Amino acid sequence: MLLVKSTHAQEITVLDRLTQQSIPGAKVYSKSPKVQKIADVNGRFRLEYFKGCDTIYIAYTNYHTELFLYSDLVSKVWVEL
């Protein structure tokens, strides 16, 4: 399971729901417009790169790929996958 935590600077941290550990290297992407980022060593990525994207996918090996609306990631502190 994954968990996504939003911080003040529109930075999102991808976490494992069960362990609360960050997930470095999680793939974050949108199909239209095509944008792809990889979470840093702390499991973080900047949401600003996805401005103008309706749907954002978050994937990592051995986890289910989940999708979010951009507006949900901006307005919520925690998103469980």
C-alpha positions as CSV (number, residue, x, y, z in Angstrom):
1,M,0.0,0.0,0.0
2,L,1.1,3.6,-0.6
3,L,0.2,6.8,1.1
4,V,0.7,10.3,-0.3
5,K,1.4,13.2,2.0
6,S,1.2,16.8,0.8
7,T,3.4,19.6,2.2
8,H,3.1,23.4,2.2
9,A,5.3,23.9,-0.9
10,Q,3.1,21.5,-3.1
11,E,5.6,18.8,-2.5
12,I,4.1,15.3,-2.3
13,T,5.7,12.5,-0.3
14,V,4.9,8.9,-1.3
15,L,4.7,6.6,1.7
16,D,3.9,3.0,2.3
17,R,0.6,2.9,4.2
18,L,1.5,0.0,6.5
19,T,5.1,1.0,7.4
20,Q,4.8,4.8,7.0
21,Q,8.2,4.7,5.2
22,S,8.8,6.9,2.2
23,I,9.1,5.2,-1.2
24,P,12.1,6.6,-3.1
25,G,11.9,6.0,-6.8
26,A,8.1,5.9,-7.1
27,K,7.0,6.8,-10.7
28,V,4.6,9.7,-10.9
29,Y,3.1,10.4,-14.3
30,S,0.3,11.8,-16.4
31,K,-0.7,10.6,-19.9
32,S,-2.2,13.9,-21.1
33,P,-0.2,16.1,-21.2
34,K,2.6,13.6,-20.9
35,V,4.6,14.3,-17.8
36,Q,6.8,11.8,-15.8
37,K,8.7,12.3,-12.6
38,I,10.5,10.0,-10.2
39,A,10.2,10.5,-6.5
40,D,13.6,11.5,-4.9
41,V,15.5,9.7,-2.3
42,N,13.0,10.9,0.3
43,G,10.0,9.7,-1.7
44,R,9.1,13.3,-2.7
45,F,8.1,14.9,-6.0
46,R,6.8,18.4,-6.8
47,L,3.1,18.7,-7.7
48,E,3.8,21.9,-9.7
49,Y,5.1,19.8,-12.6
50,F,1.6,18.3,-13.1
51,K,-0.2,21.6,-13.3
52,G,-2.6,21.3,-16.2
53,C,-2.9,17.5,-15.9
54,D,-6.3,16.1,-14.9
55,T,-5.2,12.6,-13.9
56,I,-1.9,11.7,-12.1
57,Y,-0.8,8.1,-11.7
58,I,1.5,6.8,-9.0
59,A,3.2,3.5,-9.4
60,Y,5.9,1.4,-7.8
61,T,7.0,-2.2,-8.1
62,N,4.8,-4.6,-6.1
63,Y,2.2,-1.9,-5.5
64,H,-1.0,-1.3,-7.4
65,T,-0.9,1.8,-9.7
66,E,-3.3,4.3,-8.5
67,L,-4.7,7.4,-10.1
68,F,-5.6,10.8,-8.6
69,L,-7.2,14.0,-9.8
70,Y,-4.8,16.9,-9.6
71,S,-7.4,18.9,-7.7
72,D,-7.5,16.1,-5.0
73,L,-3.8,16.1,-4.5
74,V,-3.8,19.9,-4.0
75,S,-6.7,19.8,-1.5
76,K,-5.9,16.7,0.5
77,V,-3.1,16.1,3.0
78,W,-3.2,12.3,2.9
79,V,-4.2,10.0,0.0
80,E,-4.2,6.3,0.6
81,L,-3.5,3.9,-2.2
